[in-house]
Amino acid sequence: MTVTDRIALDPFGSDIPAESARLRALGPVVPVELPGGIPAWAPTGYDVLKDLILDPQVSKDPRKHWRLWPEIGEHPSWGWVVSWIGVFNMLSAYGPDHTRLRKLVAPSFTHRRTEAMRPRVAAIAAELLDGLAAAGADGSVVDLRAGLAQPLPMRMICELFGVPDGMRDDTGALIAAIMDTSDPTPEHAAFVQERIGTVLGGLIAHKVENPGDDMTTELIRVRDEDGDRLSDEELLYTLLLVIGAGFETTVNLIGNAAVALLTDPAQLAAVRSGTVGWDAVIDETLRVHPSIASLPLRFAVSDLKVGDVTIPAGDAIITTFAAAGVDPAHYGPDAAAFDAARGADDHLAFGIGVHRCIGAPLARAEALAALPALFERFPGLRLAVGEDELRQVPSFIAFGWQEIPVRLEV
């Protein structure tokens, strides 16, 4: 196929596995069209994606390396992508800038700090499970996402960054709006940009007046003491990245793992018996149902040869975690099947190398606190709807469920 035959990605992400399979059948890298008509290339296999992530000739800085960046103002329907790539943080930095910004945030997510947070994670999980038990005590349907998967990582990341209780709902709504790729209108893009300034600008102002033992206060200190290390814009958009990535992805990890087990009684029995461990469940969830399906955008610094296809310098590339995780060439003919016993822990869902997610240990700690406790507390837990009735969040980026209705049957 030629670049004039671009495949339009579903902005609602209605059936991400099927879409990934269709693209894979077309070749190792396929010309696609993102919501609003943005042209890009989609890697369809594990090895191709891994090589592109690690290739120093692939950048995340649109200002330097996307040939269409100067034209973005001419395309109102492209405005939604600005909150992903037109910002100043690790997600849009290349080379030394990426290294500098990563070093500023990394201390928040060290192994030692993550281990120190485990008791707090466990305490919040227990509190949330008590709330679920009370809500479902009479047999009522409860939403596992709203009752556990969403509030646990939200509360943890907000405590880590000092977000006061009164700002948490607005923060969660902002991240949900950014993840929603079903509306590429200029109005939605403008709304998101306004909310970034209002919500996170408000957090910064609050912490300037009320500093505390939290990472927002620490980043403000870095900005104020050494503006060469962190500018005002970088402060704002670094908070956007770490708070958003620090809770939204873990929401989907917990929710996707729970659904995978609730729809596969044999595997749930293997987990309950100890035949399969929870770490394996988490890795298999990240492989088959990664919290982020496709992440925009990276850019070819020079012409890139992928098989018999050349990605021209200056073209955009999406990071296709969902497609890579179920690549039969890497994981075998049953790659699309959820099988925690396979022990595949080489997935790319957390990235790799210098681009590996610094919050991965915290996400894993939260899932390891929530999931075993959930299934131990409610041995009769079951979905209250058919699997085909679950609704994917409206996004080709996020991979998760809008609600997870369950009955506890304690």
Sine and cosine of phi, psi and omega as CSV:
sin_phi,cos_phi,sin_psi,cos_psi,sin_omega,cos_omega
0.00,0.00,0.37,-0.93,-0.01,-1.00
-0.95,-0.30,0.18,-0.98,-0.01,-1.00
-0.92,0.39,-0.24,0.97,0.07,-1.00
-0.98,0.21,-0.18,0.98,0.00,-1.00
-0.97,-0.25,0.67,0.75,-0.07,-1.00
-0.88,0.47,0.63,-0.78,0.04,-1.00
-1.00,-0.02,0.84,-0.55,0.00,-1.00
-0.98,0.22,0.86,-0.51,0.06,-1.00
-0.96,0.29,0.59,-0.81,0.02,-1.00
-0.94,0.33,0.90,-0.44,-0.04,-1.00
-0.92,0.40,-0.33,0.94,0.02,-1.00
-1.00,0.03,-0.18,0.98,-0.05,-1.00
0.85,0.52,0.61,0.80,-0.16,-0.99
-0.87,0.48,-0.61,0.79,0.00,-1.00
-0.57,-0.82,0.98,0.21,-0.08,-1.00
-0.88,0.47,-0.68,0.73,0.02,-1.00
-0.87,0.50,-0.69,0.73,0.00,-1.00
-0.92,0.40,-0.63,0.77,0.03,-1.00
-0.90,0.43,-0.66,0.75,0.03,-1.00
-0.88,0.48,-0.66,0.75,0.00,-1.00
-0.91,0.41,-0.64,0.77,0.02,-1.00
-0.89,0.45,-0.66,0.75,0.00,-1.00
-0.92,0.38,-0.65,0.76,-0.03,-1.00
-0.87,0.49,-0.58,0.82,-0.01,-1.00
-0.91,0.41,-0.28,0.96,-0.04,-1.00
-1.00,-0.04,-0.20,0.98,0.02,-1.00
0.62,-0.78,0.06,-1.00,-0.07,-1.00
-0.95,0.31,-0.42,0.91,0.08,-1.00
-0.54,-0.84,0.75,-0.67,-0.22,-0.98
-0.80,-0.60,0.69,-0.72,0.09,-1.00
-0.95,0.32,0.81,-0.59,-0.04,-1.00
-0.78,-0.63,0.16,-0.99,0.04,-1.00
-0.81,-0.59,0.84,-0.54,0.01,-1.00
-0.99,0.12,0.24,-0.97,0.03,-1.00
-0.76,0.65,0.69,-0.72,-0.04,-1.00
1.00,0.03,-0.09,1.00,0.05,-1.00
1.00,-0.07,0.30,0.95,-0.01,-1.00
-0.96,0.29,0.83,-0.56,0.01,-1.00
-0.99,0.16,0.64,-0.77,0.00,-1.00
-0.37,-0.93,0.08,-1.00,0.09,-1.00
-0.91,-0.42,0.64,-0.77,-0.01,-1.00
-0.89,-0.46,0.94,-0.35,0.17,-0.98
-0.90,0.44,0.60,-0.80,-0.08,-1.00
-0.90,-0.44,-0.04,1.00,-0.04,-1.00
-0.73,-0.68,0.26,-0.96,-0.07,-1.00
-0.88,0.47,-0.81,0.59,-0.10,-0.99
-0.90,0.44,-0.65,0.76,0.00,-1.00
-0.89,0.45,-0.73,0.69,-0.01,-1.00
-0.90,0.44,-0.71,0.71,0.01,-1.00
-0.85,0.52,-0.71,0.71,0.00,-1.00
-0.89,0.46,-0.64,0.77,-0.02,-1.00
-0.94,0.35,-0.64,0.77,0.02,-1.00
-0.88,0.48,-0.64,0.76,-0.06,-1.00
-1.00,0.09,-0.19,0.98,-0.08,-1.00
-0.96,0.29,0.86,-0.51,0.03,-1.00
-0.91,0.42,-0.22,0.98,0.07,-1.00
-1.00,0.04,0.23,0.97,0.12,-0.99
-0.89,-0.47,0.84,-0.54,-0.11,-0.99
-0.93,-0.35,0.30,-0.95,0.12,-0.99
-0.91,-0.41,0.16,0.99,-0.06,-1.00
-0.97,-0.23,0.97,-0.26,-0.04,-1.00
-0.93,0.36,-0.50,0.86,-0.04,-1.00
-0.91,0.42,-0.53,0.85,-0.01,-1.00
-1.00,-0.05,-0.51,0.86,-0.28,-0.96
-0.75,-0.66,0.02,1.00,0.09,-1.00
-0.98,-0.21,0.90,-0.44,-0.08,-1.00
-0.91,0.41,-0.36,0.93,-0.02,-1.00
-1.00,-0.04,-0.05,1.00,-0.02,-1.00
-0.84,0.54,-0.67,0.74,0.01,-1.00
-0.89,0.45,-0.30,0.95,-0.05,-1.00
-0.99,-0.13,-0.01,1.00,-0.18,-0.98
-0.88,0.48,-0.53,0.85,0.03,-1.00
-0.93,0.37,-0.29,0.96,0.02,-1.00
-0.99,0.10,-0.10,0.99,-0.05,-1.00
-0.83,-0.56,1.00,0.04,-0.05,-1.00
-0.82,0.57,-0.53,0.85,-0.03,-1.00
-0.97,0.23,-0.04,1.00,0.08,-1.00
-1.00,-0.04,-0.07,1.00,-0.13,-0.99
-0.86,0.50,-0.45,0.89,-0.04,-1.00
-0.87,0.49,-0.50,0.86,-0.09,-1.00
-0.97,0.23,-0.23,0.97,-0.03,-1.00
-0.88,0.47,-0.61,0.80,-0.01,-1.00
-0.94,0.33,-0.16,0.99,0.07,-1.00
-0.98,-0.18,-0.70,0.71,-0.11,-0.99
-0.89,-0.45,-0.28,0.96,-0.05,-1.00
-1.00,-0.06,0.36,0.93,-0.05,-1.00
-0.92,-0.39,0.15,-0.99,-0.06,-1.00
-0.92,-0.39,1.00,0.01,0.09,-1.00
-0.39,-0.92,-0.15,-0.99,-0.05,-1.00
-0.87,0.50,-0.48,0.88,-0.07,-1.00
-0.95,0.32,-0.31,0.95,-0.03,-1.00
-0.81,-0.59,0.37,0.93,-0.04,-1.00
-0.94,-0.34,0.41,-0.91,-0.06,-1.00
-0.68,-0.73,0.65,-0.76,0.11,-0.99
0.91,0.42,-0.74,-0.67,-0.07,-1.00
-0.86,0.51,-0.57,0.82,0.02,-1.00
-0.90,0.43,-0.65,0.76,0.04,-1.00
-0.89,0.46,-0.70,0.71,-0.01,-1.00
-0.88,0.47,-0.70,0.71,-0.02,-1.00
-0.88,0.48,-0.74,0.68,-0.05,-1.00
-0.94,0.35,-0.59,0.81,0.02,-1.00
-0.90,0.44,-0.66,0.75,-0.01,-1.00
-0.90,0.44,-0.47,0.88,0.00,-1.00
-0.96,0.29,-0.53,0.85,-0.08,-1.00
-1.00,-0.09,-0.48,0.88,-0.11,-0.99
-0.79,0.61,-0.60,0.80,-0.01,-1.00
-0.86,0.51,-0.36,0.93,0.02,-1.00
-0.95,0.31,-0.33,0.94,-0.17,-0.99
-0.81,-0.59,0.48,0.88,0.05,-1.00
-0.92,0.40,0.33,-0.94,0.04,-1.00
-0.85,0.52,-0.67,0.74,-0.03,-1.00
-0.89,0.46,-0.68,0.73,-0.02,-1.00
-0.94,0.35,-0.62,0.78,0.03,-1.00
-0.88,0.47,-0.69,0.72,0.02,-1.00
-0.88,0.48,-0.61,0.79,-0.01,-1.00
-0.93,0.38,-0.41,0.91,-0.02,-1.00
-1.00,0.07,-0.20,0.98,-0.09,-1.00
-0.83,0.56,-0.70,0.71,0.02,-1.00
-0.87,0.50,-0.61,0.79,0.01,-1.00
-0.93,0.37,-0.64,0.76,0.05,-1.00
-0.86,0.51,-0.73,0.68,-0.02,-1.00
-0.89,0.46,-0.62,0.78,-0.02,-1.00
-0.92,0.39,-0.67,0.74,0.02,-1.00
-0.91,0.41,-0.67,0.74,0.02,-1.00
-0.86,0.51,-0.70,0.71,0.01,-1.00
-0.89,0.46,-0.65,0.76,0.03,-1.00
-0.89,0.46,-0.68,0.74,-0.01,-1.00
-0.93,0.37,-0.60,0.80,0.04,-1.00
-0.92,0.40,-0.57,0.82,0.10,-0.99
-0.87,0.48,-0.66,0.75,0.03,-1.00
-0.90,0.44,-0.65,0.76,0.06,-1.00
-0.89,0.46,-0.69,0.72,-0.02,-1.00
-0.87,0.50,-0.66,0.75,0.00,-1.00
-0.92,0.39,-0.67,0.74,-0.04,-1.00
-0.93,0.36,-0.53,0.85,-0.07,-1.00
-0.96,-0.27,0.23,0.97,-0.10,-1.00
-0.89,0.45,-0.50,0.86,-0.03,-1.00
-1.00,-0.06,0.26,0.97,-0.02,-1.00
1.00,0.01,0.06,1.00,-0.01,-1.00
-0.91,0.42,0.46,-0.89,0.11,-0.99
-0.97,0.26,0.72,-0.69,0.06,-1.00
-0.84,-0.55,0.42,-0.91,-0.03,-1.00
-0.99,-0.12,0.93,-0.38,-0.05,-1.00
-0.92,0.40,-0.51,0.86,0.04,-1.00
-0.92,0.39,-0.79,0.61,-0.06,-1.00
-0.94,0.35,-0.49,0.87,-0.09,-1.00
-1.00,0.00,-0.37,0.93,-0.06,-1.00
-0.63,-0.77,-0.83,0.56,-0.14,-0.99
-0.89,0.47,-0.59,0.81,-0.02,-1.00
-1.00,0.09,-0.76,0.66,-0.10,-0.99
-0.94,0.33,-0.48,0.88,-0.03,-1.00
-0.89,0.46,-0.85,0.52,0.01,-1.00
-0.92,0.38,-0.50,0.87,0.03,-1.00
-0.90,0.44,-0.72,0.70,-0.01,-1.00
-0.92,0.39,-0.62,0.79,-0.01,-1.00
-0.92,0.39,-0.72,0.69,-0.05,-1.00
-0.94,0.35,-0.55,0.84,0.02,-1.00
-0.94,0.35,-0.59,0.81,0.09,-1.00
-0.92,0.40,-0.64,0.77,-0.01,-1.00
-0.90,0.44,-0.59,0.81,-0.05,-1.00
-0.96,-0.28,0.16,0.99,0.13,-0.99
0.94,0.35,0.50,0.87,0.03,-1.00
-0.98,0.20,0.87,-0.49,-0.03,-1.00
-0.93,0.36,0.37,-0.93,-0.06,-1.00
-0.80,0.60,-0.66,0.75,-0.07,-1.00
-0.92,0.38,-0.22,0.98,-0.01,-1.00
-0.97,-0.25,-0.08,1.00,-0.15,-0.99
-0.94,0.33,-0.65,0.76,0.01,-1.00
-0.89,0.46,-0.69,0.73,0.01,-1.00
-0.91,0.42,-0.60,0.80,0.02,-1.00
-0.91,0.42,-0.71,0.71,0.03,-1.00
-0.89,0.46,-0.65,0.76,0.01,-1.00
-0.91,0.41,-0.58,0.81,0.04,-1.00
-0.89,0.45,-0.73,0.68,-0.03,-1.00
-0.90,0.43,-0.63,0.78,0.04,-1.00
-0.88,0.47,-0.63,0.78,0.01,-1.00
-0.91,0.41,-0.60,0.80,0.02,-1.00
-0.93,0.36,-0.64,0.76,-0.01,-1.00
-0.93,0.36,-0.43,0.90,-0.05,-1.00
-0.96,0.28,0.94,-0.33,0.00,-1.00
-0.97,-0.26,0.26,0.97,-0.04,-1.00
-0.99,0.12,-0.14,0.99,-0.05,-1.00
-0.77,-0.63,1.00,-0.01,-0.02,-1.00
-1.00,0.05,0.39,0.92,-0.04,-1.00
-0.96,0.27,0.46,-0.89,0.06,-1.00
-0.86,0.51,-0.52,0.85,-0.02,-1.00
-0.91,0.41,-0.66,0.75,0.02,-1.00
-0.92,0.39,-0.67,0.74,0.02,-1.00
-0.87,0.49,-0.68,0.73,0.00,-1.00
-0.91,0.42,-0.61,0.79,0.03,-1.00
-0.88,0.47,-0.71,0.70,-0.01,-1.00
-0.88,0.47,-0.72,0.69,-0.01,-1.00
-0.88,0.47,-0.64,0.77,0.03,-1.00
-0.90,0.43,-0.65,0.76,-0.04,-1.00
-0.94,0.33,-0.54,0.84,0.08,-1.00
-0.85,0.53,-0.75,0.66,0.00,-1.00
-0.90,0.43,-0.66,0.75,-0.05,-1.00
-0.95,0.32,-0.76,0.65,-0.11,-0.99
-0.96,0.27,-0.81,0.58,-0.06,-1.00
-0.98,0.18,-0.53,0.85,0.15,-0.99
-0.88,0.47,-0.60,0.80,0.06,-1.00
-0.92,0.40,-0.60,0.80,0.06,-1.00
-0.90,0.44,-0.71,0.71,0.00,-1.00
-0.87,0.49,-0.72,0.70,0.01,-1.00
-0.88,0.48,-0.64,0.77,0.01,-1.00
-0.90,0.44,-0.67,0.74,-0.05,-1.00
-0.97,0.25,-0.44,0.90,0.12,-0.99
-0.89,0.46,-0.66,0.75,-0.01,-1.00
-0.99,0.15,-0.44,0.90,-0.07,-1.00
-0.73,-0.68,0.92,0.39,-0.02,-1.00
-0.89,0.45,0.44,-0.90,0.00,-1.00
-0.49,-0.87,-0.14,-0.99,0.03,-1.00
-1.00,0.02,0.96,0.28,-0.07,-1.00
-0.49,-0.87,0.22,-0.97,-0.11,-0.99
-0.97,0.26,-0.45,0.89,0.08,-1.00
-0.90,0.44,-0.71,0.70,0.05,-1.00
-0.87,0.50,-0.66,0.75,0.00,-1.00
-0.91,0.42,-0.66,0.75,0.01,-1.00
-0.93,0.37,-0.58,0.81,0.09,-1.00
-0.89,0.46,-0.67,0.75,0.03,-1.00
-0.88,0.48,-0.68,0.73,0.03,-1.00
-0.88,0.48,-0.71,0.71,0.02,-1.00
-0.87,0.49,-0.71,0.71,-0.09,-1.00
-0.95,0.31,-0.53,0.85,-0.04,-1.00
-1.00,0.04,-0.43,0.90,-0.07,-1.00
-0.45,-0.89,1.00,0.08,-0.02,-1.00
-0.89,0.46,-0.31,0.95,0.05,-1.00
-0.94,0.33,-0.39,0.92,0.00,-1.00
-1.00,0.01,-0.46,0.89,-0.05,-1.00
-0.40,-0.91,0.89,-0.45,0.01,-1.00
-1.00,0.04,0.13,-0.99,0.05,-1.00
-0.85,0.52,-0.72,0.69,-0.01,-1.00
-0.90,0.43,-0.66,0.75,0.01,-1.00
-0.91,0.42,-0.59,0.81,0.06,-1.00
-0.88,0.47,-0.77,0.64,-0.03,-1.00
-0.86,0.52,-0.75,0.66,-0.13,-0.99
-0.99,0.11,-0.33,0.94,0.17,-0.99
-0.93,0.36,-0.65,0.76,0.08,-1.00
-0.88,0.47,-0.66,0.75,0.04,-1.00
-0.84,0.54,-0.71,0.71,-0.05,-1.00
-0.93,0.37,-0.79,0.61,-0.15,-0.99
-0.96,0.29,-0.56,0.83,0.04,-1.00
-0.95,0.30,-0.70,0.72,0.00,-1.00
-0.90,0.43,-0.78,0.62,-0.01,-1.00
-0.93,0.37,-0.45,0.89,-0.06,-1.00
-0.97,0.24,-0.24,0.97,0.05,-1.00
-0.79,-0.62,-0.63,0.77,-0.08,-1.00
-0.89,0.46,-0.65,0.76,-0.02,-1.00
-0.93,0.37,-0.58,0.81,0.00,-1.00
-0.96,0.29,-0.52,0.85,0.13,-0.99
-0.80,0.60,-0.76,0.65,-0.04,-1.00
-0.95,0.33,-0.57,0.82,0.04,-1.00
-0.87,0.50,-0.76,0.65,-0.01,-1.00
-0.91,0.42,-0.72,0.70,-0.03,-1.00
-0.91,0.42,-0.69,0.72,-0.03,-1.00
-0.91,0.40,-0.63,0.77,0.03,-1.00
-0.91,0.43,-0.68,0.73,0.00,-1.00
-0.88,0.47,-0.71,0.71,-0.01,-1.00
-0.91,0.42,-0.66,0.75,0.01,-1.00
-0.85,0.53,-0.66,0.75,0.00,-1.00
-0.97,0.25,-0.61,0.79,-0.02,-1.00
-0.93,0.36,-0.35,0.94,0.02,-1.00
-0.98,-0.19,0.14,0.99,0.01,-1.00
-0.63,-0.78,0.99,0.12,-0.08,-1.00
-0.83,0.55,-0.56,0.83,-0.03,-1.00
-0.91,0.41,-0.68,0.74,0.01,-1.00
-0.95,0.32,-0.60,0.80,0.05,-1.00
-0.88,0.48,-0.64,0.76,0.03,-1.00
-0.90,0.44,-0.61,0.79,0.02,-1.00
-0.91,0.41,-0.60,0.80,0.04,-1.00
-0.94,0.35,-0.71,0.71,-0.01,-1.00
-0.87,0.49,-0.57,0.82,-0.04,-1.00
-0.99,0.16,-0.20,0.98,-0.03,-1.00
1.00,0.01,0.01,1.00,0.04,-1.00
-0.90,0.43,-0.59,0.80,0.05,-1.00
-0.88,-0.47,0.74,-0.67,-0.04,-1.00
-1.00,0.04,0.30,-0.96,-0.03,-1.00
-0.94,0.35,-0.53,0.85,0.08,-1.00
-0.86,0.51,-0.65,0.76,0.02,-1.00
-0.91,0.41,-0.61,0.79,0.06,-1.00
-0.88,0.48,-0.70,0.72,-0.02,-1.00
-0.91,0.42,-0.70,0.72,0.02,-1.00
-0.90,0.43,-0.64,0.77,0.01,-1.00
-0.93,0.37,-0.59,0.81,0.08,-1.00
-0.88,0.47,-0.71,0.70,0.00,-1.00
-0.91,0.41,-0.51,0.86,0.02,-1.00
-0.96,0.28,-0.79,0.62,-0.13,-0.99
-1.00,0.08,-0.60,0.80,-0.04,-1.00
-0.80,-0.61,0.89,0.45,-0.05,-1.00
-0.89,0.46,0.61,-0.79,-0.06,-1.00
-0.86,0.51,-0.54,0.84,0.09,-1.00
-0.92,-0.38,0.87,-0.49,-0.03,-1.00
-0.99,0.16,-0.76,0.65,-0.02,-1.00
-0.54,-0.84,0.80,-0.60,-0.10,-0.99
-0.94,-0.35,0.83,-0.56,0.09,-1.00
-1.00,0.01,0.53,-0.85,-0.27,0.96
-0.67,-0.74,0.41,-0.91,0.22,-0.98
-0.89,-0.45,0.21,-0.98,-0.13,-0.99
-0.64,-0.77,0.65,-0.76,0.01,-1.00
-0.96,0.27,0.88,-0.47,0.05,-1.00
-0.96,0.27,-0.58,0.82,0.07,-1.00
-0.69,-0.73,0.14,-0.99,0.06,-1.00
-0.84,0.54,0.73,-0.69,-0.03,-1.00
-0.88,-0.47,0.80,-0.60,0.01,-1.00
-1.00,-0.08,0.85,-0.53,0.05,-1.00
-0.81,-0.58,0.97,-0.22,-0.12,-0.99
0.88,0.48,-0.81,-0.59,0.04,-1.00
-0.98,-0.17,0.28,0.96,0.01,-1.00
-0.94,-0.34,0.65,-0.76,0.10,-1.00
-0.93,-0.36,0.84,-0.54,0.14,-0.99
-1.00,0.03,0.92,-0.39,-0.07,-1.00
-0.91,0.41,0.53,-0.85,0.10,-1.00
-0.81,0.59,0.70,-0.72,0.01,-1.00
1.00,-0.06,-0.14,0.99,0.03,-1.00
-0.99,0.13,0.40,-0.92,-0.02,-1.00
-1.00,-0.05,0.49,-0.87,-0.02,-1.00
-0.71,-0.70,0.70,-0.72,0.12,-0.99
-0.99,-0.12,0.48,-0.88,-0.03,-1.00
-0.99,-0.11,0.97,-0.24,-0.24,-0.97
-0.99,-0.11,0.96,0.26,-0.04,-1.00
-0.89,0.46,-0.64,0.77,-0.04,-1.00
-0.90,0.44,-0.68,0.74,0.00,-1.00
-0.93,0.38,-0.67,0.74,-0.03,-1.00
-0.90,0.44,-0.59,0.81,-0.09,-1.00
-0.93,0.37,-0.38,0.92,-0.03,-1.00
-0.88,-0.48,0.52,0.85,0.00,-1.00
-0.97,0.24,0.90,-0.43,-0.02,-1.00
-0.88,0.47,-0.48,0.88,0.00,-1.00
-0.91,0.42,-0.41,0.91,-0.02,-1.00
-0.97,-0.24,-0.64,0.76,-0.12,-0.99
-0.95,-0.30,0.02,1.00,0.04,-1.00
1.00,-0.10,0.14,-0.99,-0.10,-0.99
-0.89,0.45,-0.38,0.92,0.03,-1.00
-0.99,-0.15,0.46,0.89,-0.09,-1.00
-0.84,0.55,-0.54,0.84,-0.07,-1.00
-0.98,0.21,-0.19,0.98,-0.03,-1.00
-1.00,0.10,0.69,-0.72,0.08,-1.00
-0.97,0.22,0.91,-0.42,-0.01,-1.00
-0.56,-0.83,1.00,-0.03,-0.07,-1.00
-0.88,0.48,-0.41,0.91,-0.03,-1.00
-0.94,0.33,-0.22,0.97,-0.02,-1.00
-0.94,0.35,-0.36,0.93,0.08,-1.00
0.92,0.38,0.52,0.85,0.00,-1.00
-0.99,0.11,0.95,-0.31,-0.03,-1.00
-0.90,-0.44,0.31,0.95,-0.02,-1.00
-0.98,-0.21,0.32,0.95,0.00,-1.00
-0.87,0.50,0.30,-0.95,-0.03,-1.00
-0.97,-0.25,0.19,0.98,-0.14,-0.99
-0.87,0.50,-0.47,0.88,0.06,-1.00
-0.99,-0.13,0.18,0.98,-0.07,-1.00
0.99,0.14,-0.19,-0.98,-0.05,-1.00
-0.39,-0.92,0.46,-0.89,0.06,-1.00
0.90,0.44,-0.65,-0.76,-0.03,-1.00
-0.94,0.35,-0.17,0.98,0.02,-1.00
-0.97,-0.22,0.19,0.98,0.04,-1.00
-0.94,0.34,0.66,-0.75,-0.05,-1.00
-0.88,0.48,0.83,-0.55,-0.02,-1.00
-0.96,0.30,-0.29,0.96,0.01,-1.00
-1.00,-0.03,0.10,1.00,-0.04,-1.00
-0.84,0.55,-0.70,0.72,0.00,-1.00
-0.88,0.48,-0.61,0.79,0.02,-1.00
-0.93,0.36,-0.66,0.75,0.03,-1.00
-0.86,0.51,-0.70,0.72,0.02,-1.00
-0.90,0.43,-0.66,0.75,0.01,-1.00
-0.88,0.47,-0.65,0.76,0.00,-1.00
-0.92,0.38,-0.68,0.73,0.03,-1.00
-0.90,0.43,-0.62,0.78,0.00,-1.00
-0.95,0.32,-0.35,0.94,0.10,-1.00
-0.99,0.12,-0.66,0.75,-0.13,-0.99
-0.98,0.22,-0.74,0.67,-0.19,-0.98
-0.94,0.35,-0.79,0.61,0.02,-1.00
-0.86,0.51,-0.64,0.77,-0.01,-1.00
-0.91,0.41,-0.62,0.78,0.02,-1.00
-0.87,0.49,-0.77,0.64,-0.09,-1.00
-0.97,0.24,-0.40,0.92,0.10,-1.00
-0.97,0.25,-0.64,0.77,-0.04,-1.00
-0.93,0.36,-0.60,0.80,-0.09,-1.00
-0.82,-0.57,0.98,0.19,-0.05,-1.00
-0.90,0.44,-0.37,0.93,0.03,-1.00
-0.99,-0.12,0.23,0.97,-0.04,-1.00
-0.81,0.59,0.73,-0.68,0.06,-1.00
-0.48,-0.88,0.40,-0.92,0.08,-1.00
-0.92,0.40,0.60,-0.80,0.02,-1.00
-1.00,-0.06,-0.05,1.00,0.04,-1.00
-0.70,-0.71,0.24,-0.97,0.10,-1.00
-0.94,0.34,0.46,-0.89,-0.02,-1.00
-0.84,0.55,-0.57,0.82,-0.02,-1.00
-0.96,0.28,-0.11,0.99,0.04,-1.00
-1.00,-0.08,-0.18,0.98,0.05,-1.00
-0.93,0.37,0.61,-0.80,-0.08,-1.00
-0.93,-0.37,0.84,-0.55,0.07,-1.00
-0.90,0.43,0.61,-0.79,0.11,-0.99
-0.86,0.52,0.57,-0.83,-0.10,-0.99
-0.97,0.26,0.99,0.16,-0.11,-0.99
-0.28,-0.96,0.64,-0.77,0.18,-0.98
-1.00,0.00,-0.11,0.99,0.02,-1.00
-1.00,0.00,-0.86,0.51,0.00,-1.00
-0.98,0.22,0.52,-0.86,-0.02,-1.00
-0.78,-0.63,0.99,-0.11,-0.06,-1.00
-0.11,-0.99,-0.05,-1.00,-0.11,-0.99
-0.95,-0.30,0.61,-0.80,0.03,-1.00
-0.92,0.38,-0.68,0.73,0.08,-1.00
-0.63,-0.77,0.43,-0.90,0.09,-1.00
-0.77,-0.64,1.00,0.09,-0.03,-1.00
-0.95,0.32,0.79,-0.61,-0.01,-1.00
-0.69,-0.73,0.34,-0.94,0.22,-0.98
-0.91,-0.41,0.69,-0.73,-0.13,-0.99
-0.99,0.16,-0.68,0.73,-0.01,-1.00
0.72,0.70,0.84,0.55,-0.03,-1.00
-0.92,0.40,0.00,0.00,0.00,0.00
